[in-house]
Amino acid sequence: MTKLDEIAISIEITLISIVEGFALSALAASVLPSQALPLVYYPYAAAGLLFLLIFWSQSIVHAVSFIRWPLSPGHMMLYFVAAFIQVIAYGHLTNPTAWFFWWMIFVAIGLILYLVDLRVLRRERPHFTAIPGGTLFWKEVERRHVFEARVIVSTALVFNIGHLLYDASCACNTLLVCDCYGHRPGTHGWPCPLGRAPQLCSPL
């Protein structure tokens, strides 16, 4: 590893930590001032923190594993975009539909990052094969990278899309049957769709 490679890794780690630190402050700002925040929304805050920690840790692992000089400006800009979407999502902590929408966008950006990282990883293969044990290390990193992109990230994307489709179908039902935020006279009790306030629609 050259001195420029070390500088590239340091820049990448610093950038990731700064943007995720900013996103963490946005999450804290969404939770702390809300003294009357209903308990039903605390799992959303916990999930938001978990997503942040996973994204930060995986980004650090990727940077240490295969990021080398020269740095890719487009790759680095994606971290800013991801953090920006995180901040927007944290601002919709009490609006589950918007929450899942923005996390869907975030996961999509994360998938793009995985694809860009995979391109970088394969570009750096000659550097790994030139050192003892480098080929095995490279193959293991690529295997884990592809697995995470195909299984973990794709599953998260499908989950968020599925929730939005479910919420959209339930919204259509509530327009025809009942209103979960108020009550329509003469209707039967229907459970609110996931992500909405935990109450039942019932006649007045």
Helices and strands as residue ranges (DSSP letters): H 3-31, G 39-41, H 42-66, H 73-90, H 96-123, H 125-129, H 134-147, I 148-153, H 154-176, E 190-191, E 200-201
